Amino acid sequence: QVQLVESGGDLVQAGGSLRLSCAASGSINQIAVIAWYRQAPGQQRELVATVNRAGNVNLADFVRGRFTVSRDNAKRIVNLQMNSLQSAATATYYCHYRLSSVDYWGQGTRVTVSS
């Protein structure tokens, strides 16, 4: 199966920006939807954004207008651009896809927003 590796997590001040990347080990052409989730300490994992093969994006209400997602099937990468970061964005961010009813996750990348 295609493995996902996230990168780009860092410590950033409130109001700053970060770009997270999700790099795939193989072709993602067969993956209909790739999603970004996040999990804050002591919290449940929550959906942040999804992007389909055609590049159509859905964003959670709490990030709409500040985050964007892009997908490059040829480069096998999905990016999450996060702007105007707030402390509530502190979490580990995971890349995810489902194929044949099996969920695949990356190892996550840590984002910390200092106020």
RAZI-V807193 format. One record per helix or strand of 3 or more residues. SS is the DSSP state (h for helix, s for strand). FROM is the first residue (numbers start at 1). LEN is the number of residues. If there is no record, write none. Layout:
ss->SS from->FROM len->LEN
ss->SS from->FROM len->LEN
This chain:
ss->s from->4 len->4
ss->s from->11 len->3
ss->s from->18 len->7
ss->s from->33 len->7
ss->s from->46 len->7
ss->s from->57 len->3
ss->s from->67 len->6
ss->s from->77 len->6
ss->h from->87 len->3
ss->s from->91 len->9
ss->s from->102 len->4
ss->s from->109 len->6
